Amino acid sequence: MELESKAKVYTTVSEVSGPLMIVEGVEGVAYGEIVEIETPVGENRKGEVLEVKEDIAVIQVFEGTSGLNTSSTKIRFTGKTVRLGVSVDMLGRIFSGTGDPIDGGPEIIPDKDLDINGAPMNPSARMFPAEFIQTGMSTIDGMNTLVRGQKLPIFSGSGLPHNELAAQIARQAKVIGKKEEFAVIFAAMGITHEEANYFMTDFERTGALERVTSFMNLADDPAIERILTPRLALTTAEYFAFEKDMHVLVILTDLTNYGEALREISAARNEVPGRRGYPGYMYTDLATLYERAGRIKGKQGSITQMPILTMPQDDITHPIADLTGYITEGQIVLSRELHRKGIFPPVDVLPSLSRLMSGGIGPERTREDHSGVSDQLYSAYAEGRDLRDLVLVVGEEALTERDRKFLEFADAFEKKFVTQRKDEDRSIETTLDLGWELLSLLPKAELKRVSEEHIAKYHPENQ
């Protein structure tokens, strides 16, 4: 398709560098404006204005700059920002990282056309997240509870099964006790074809696809598309939540690939690098994604986020993980040591944390004993882990009978509570009952974090 003739066409490209293109002699161009590009061989591409200085515009090209030159490339500025046509028909569909259907289905007929950058959520209109979402995973539901409107990232490492965990959460996540519409938005950035096939096959095989909307940016797609993909997903989530009153869980994987795309653009613009070469504005950029989660007063729907990021060299102080920890409300940490033991999911509950857990558990939400059971399990497991280190120094013979009980508890906790099958969907009642079963391995005198009333009601000896 030829570029429309009603707007001025520029052929004044002065430089092509990485994913960026510089155009000179422009007039009336705005930041964030969409650009239509015609290549020398007549192909059409799109880009976005990253920077404007006097009569010079810096454009990032979504499909990459391969094949573009400075002599015969044509540019037209549209005067519009990046927008996405949204509809409830997007449920059950799979889209590319730029929002085009890739599942063989028809084009979406949009109900609305929305700016993918969203609108800032008024802080005074926000509601405090306080309603339980059941993922079916004991380490999350029991120990690091996810609540509606929360941002709870998963910190993983290369080779750990975060994709399997993400797919299982996407299949199993539900709001219990109420018949409410629940949808999952799954956005993948920089994943391989094998990983994409795994997710699509898994969703189709288990029947979860009908409530999942997927956006797939593959490893061989232009890195610049990774900047768009999460924003398309979150725009769709906002439409489902605040226009259609759905409760939406957004899973974003892998935010590390997103950060690498940011670094690539920053380097192409010759910006002064920050920590480890990432741009100094990465905190702000990540916040524009994470802060699109939440609940709004007067609206029935909600957006809950579970971003997944792989920490290079398992370094939790890496800039992407570090900044994510500042912005979000906790983290689920996957352990390489547990993975080596064959434990799935290898969630290490000790460094994991859900800062909003206390508001989402208890009577009428999960169960009255939830807080005490969680605290007692955490305390006993932490002591058992410490004793493992002690055994390496002094040997097991030097332990007291009490110490052996806690050592036994730590092993049982990993084998029975942490470990789950990849198709196992535990209810919160099953998780808490399992917690009590494990606590029964300890003397009652050691159960100092659960009330006498709850011991009398839920301890296996009293059943």
N, C-alpha and C positions, 0 to 999 in steps of 0.2 A: 504494500500500500504506500502510495506517495505521501509525503508530508503535506498537510493542509496548507493552502496558499494564502489563507486569510491573515496569518501572522508572519512576521518577518523571518526569513530563513538566513542563518548566518553560516558562512564558510570560512570563518576567521579563527579556526583552531590553531593555537600557537604551540601547544605541547601536549603529548600523551605520555603519562607516567603511571605505571601500575594500573590501578582501577580508576585513575583520575584523568580528566581532560580539562585543559584550560582554553577558554574562548575569550577573545579580545574584542573590543569595540561594541559591547552590548549596551542596551538601554532598557531601563524599567524592569530589571530582573530582581526577583526577591529570593531571600534565603528559603530553602525547602521546596522551591518550585520544581515541578516535574518537567523534564526535558525529553523531547522526541529526537532521536538520532537516526539519520539515514547513512549507512555505511557506503563506501565507494562501490560496492557490488549490489546496492539496492536493498539490503536487509534493514529492518527496523529494530531499533533497540530503545530502551528507556534509561533515563538517569535522573539524578536529583541534584539541585544546586546546593553545594556544601558551603560555599563562601563567595561573597561579592565584595569587590573593592574597586570603587570608581567604575570604570568600564570593563573590568575583568571579572569573569565568573569561573569558579572552580566547580566542576561537575563530576560526581561519582557515577560510573556507568554500571548498571545492575548486571548486565550480561557479560561484563568484561570488555576490555578495550582491544582485544585481538582483532586485527584486520582494519583498524581505524588509522587514518593518516591525517596530516595537517593540511593537505591540499584539496581533497575532494569530499571530505566528510561534511554532511549538512546537519545543522542544529536548529531546532525550533523550540522556543520557550512557551509552555502552555498556559502559564498563569495559575496553575492548579497545584495543590499538594498531593501527596500519595494518598489515594483513597481505596476503600474496599467495599464492594457491593455485598451486603450481608442478607441472609435469609435463614429461616428455621430449616430449610431444605439442606443446609450445610451439614446437619447432623447425619452421621453415617457416611460422610464423603471424605476423600483423601485428595489433598491439594499439594501443589509444588510449593517451594519456599517463596514464590512470588504470587501465590494465590490462584494459580490456574489448576483446574481439575486434572488429575492424573490417574483416575480410577476407571476411565472409560465411560463415565456417566456424562449426562448433559451439562451444558453450562448452567450456572446458577442464575435464576431470575431474581434480582435483588429487591428486597423490601425497602432497604435504606442504603445510602451511599455515605460511608463514614470515613473521616480522617483517621489514618492508622496511628497517628501520634496521640489520639485520645484527648480528653479534656481533663484538666487537673480536678481531683476530687476535693471538694471543700472540707477542710479538716473538721469544721464544726458539724458537718452533716454525716460524718463517719459514726458508725455504731461499733462498740467494742466487741471483737469476736468472742463468742461464748457458747457456741453450739457444736456438739460433737459430730465429727465425720468418722465413720468406721471404715478402715482400710482392710480389715481382716488380717492384719499383721500384728502379732502380739507385742513385738518390740516398739511399734509405733503406738498402737491403741492403748496398750497398758502402761508404757513407760514414758512415751514422748507424744502425747495425744495431739492429733491434728484437729483444729476447730475451724468453723466457717469463717472465711475472711482472713485467714492467717497466711503468712509467707514462711514456709518451712522447707528449707533446702536440704538436699541429700549431697553430702560431701563424699566423693568416691575417689578411686584411683584407677589407673590404667590396668585393664585386665580383670577388674572386679565386676560382679554381676549386677551393675546398676540398671542395665537395660531390662533384665529379667524382673528386677524389683519394680521398675517403673511400669512395665506391662501388667504385672500382677496387681499393682495398686489401681491402675486404670480400669482393669476388669472388675475389681472387687469393691471399689470405693462406693459408699452409699450413705444416705442420711436415714437413720433408723427411727422408727416410731411414728413417722408421718409419711403420707403419700404425697411426695413433692417431686417435681421434675428435677432430675439430676443429670448433668451432662459433663463429659470430659473433653477438654481441648488438649490435644497432644501436638507439641511443636518440637521437631528434631532439627538440629543445626549441625551440618558437617558430618553426618553419619554415613557409614558405608552402605552400598547396595545390599549387602548381606544383612546388616542391621535393620534397614528399612523393610526388607522382605520378612524378617523375623516379626517385626511389629505388626505389619499388615496381615500376615498369615495368622498370628496369634489372635488378633482382634476378630478376624473372620471366623476362625475355628471355634472360638468360645462364645460367639454371639454378642460380644461387647461392641462390635463395630457400629450397631444401630444408634448408640448414644455417644459415640466418639467422633469428633472432627479432627482430622490429622493434617498437619502442614509439614512437608518433608523437604528439607534442604540437604542434598546429598554432598558427599565429600568432593565429588568432581564438578559440582555446581560452582559458579563464581563465588568467591568468599564474600563479596560485597552483598550478596543476597541474604547472608546470615544476619545482616543488620535489619532487614525487613521482616524475616520470618517470625520472630517473637512478637513483633508489633501487630502483624496480621492476626496471629493467634489471640492476642489480648483484646484486639478490637472486636473479634468475633465473640469472645467471652463477655465483653461489656454489653454487647447487643443481647446475647442470651440472658444475661443476669438482670440487666436493668430495663430492658424493653419487653422481655418475654418471661420474667419472674422465675428463671431457672437458677438452681444452685450449681455452680460451675467449678470444677477442679481443673486447673491448668498445669500441665506437666511440661517443663521446658528442659530439653536435653540436647546438647551439652553446652552449658554457659561458657566453658573454657574455649570452645571453638568460636563462640560469639566474641569473647575478649580478644582472641587472636585476630579476628577480622577487624576489630577496632584498632588494634596495634598496626595492622597492615595499612589501613587508611591514614593513620597518623604519620607513619613513616613516609608514605608517598607524598604527604603534604609538608614534609620536612619540619614537623613540629618538634619542639624540645621534649624529649622523652622523660617520663616519670620513672617510677620503680620498675625495674627489669624491662624497660623499653615501652611499657604501656603508657597511653596518654594520661596526662594529669587529670582530665575530666572523666576518667572511667567511672569514678564513684557516682558522679552526677548521672552519667549515662545509664548505669545499672539501676540507679534509683528510679529513673523514668520507666523502667520495666516493673520492678518489684512493687512500687507504690501504686500500681494499677490493680492491686488486690484489695479486697475489703467489702464492707457492707455499708449501705447508705440508708439513713433514716427515711422511712416512707416507702422504701422499695423492698419487695419480697425476696428478690434474688441476692446472690452473693458470689464473689470470686475468691477462690482459695488457690494459692500457688504452691507447687512443689518443684522448684528449679533443681536440676541435677548438674553438678560440675565435677570434673575429674581433676584432682590436684596433681600437678606435675611433681614427680618424685614423692608422692604422698605428703607433700608439704602444706600443712594447714595454714602456714603464714604466707603462702603464695598470694600475690595481690588480689586475684579474682576471688579466692576463698575468703581472704581477710576482709575485703570490702563488702562481700556478700554477708558475712557475719555481722557487720555493723548495721546493715540496712534491714535484714530480715529478723524474724522472731524465733531464733533457735537454729538447730541443725541436726540432721540425722547423719552420723558418721559411720561409714563402712570400714571394716577392719581387714587388713591383709592376713593377719594372724588367724582370725576366725575362718577366713576363706581357705587358708591352707589346711585347716582341720576338716574341711568338707562341710562346713556349716552354711546353710542358706536360710534366710538372708544373713550375710555376715555383719549385722548391725552391732556396733559396740555401744552399749547403752551408757557407759560411764562418761565419755566426752559428749554424748548426744544430749540434746536439751530442747524442750518446747517451752518457751517463755510464757505462752498463753494457756498452758495445760490446765492450770488451776481454775480458770474461768469456764472450762468446757467439760468438767467432770463433776461427779457427785450425784446426789439424789435427783431423779427426774431427767438426768442427762445420761449418765452411765450407770453407776451404782454407788451406794453410800460408802462402801469400803474402798473405793478406787484409790483415793489419795494415800491412805495408810498402807495399802498393799504395795503400791508403787514405791513409796519411800522405803518400806522394809525390804523389798526385793533389791532395790538399788544398794542399800546399806550392806546387806548380807553378801551380795555379789562382789562389792568393792573390797570387803574384808577377805573374802575367799581368794580374790585375785592377788591381794597383798601377800597372803600366806603362800601362794605358789612361788612367789619370789623368795620368800623365807626358806622354803623347802630346798631350793637350789643351793642355799648357803649351809644350812644346818642339818638337812636331811629330814625325812618324814618322822623318823623315830623320836626326834626332839619335840614333836608337837604334842600338845595336851589333847584330851578327848574332845574338848570344846573346839579347838582349832581344826581337828579332823572333820567335825560336823560341818564347819564352814567351807572347808576344802571340798567336801563331798557336795555341798550345796552349789558351789560355783560350777562344778562339772555338770550337775543335773540341770542347772539353769540354762547352760549353753545347749545341752542335748535336747531338752524338752520344751523350754520356753522360747529361746531364740530360734531354734531350728524349726522350719516348716517346709512342707512340700510346696512345690510351685503352683499347685492347684488347690491348696488348702486355704479356705476362707473361714477364719475363726471369728465367732461373735465376741463381743466384749465380755459377755457372761462366761464364755468358755475360757477366755484369756485370764479373767480374774480367778475363776475356779482353779485353773492350772497354777496360778500364783500361790493360792492357798495350799495346794498339794505340795508344792516345793517348800513352802514355809513350814509344813509339818515335819520336814526333815530336821528342823532346828528345835531345841528345847523351848517350851512356851515362855520361859523366863527371858529368853533372848528377843522375843517379839515386842520390842519397846516402842515401835512406831505405829502399831495398830491398836485400836482401843479394845478394852476388855469386852465391850458389848459386841464388837465385830468378831472377836475371837470366838465368843460363845455362839454366835450365829453362823459363821462360815467355816471355822476350822474343821477339817475332815474328821477329827476325833469326836466332834459333837454332832455329826450328821446322823 
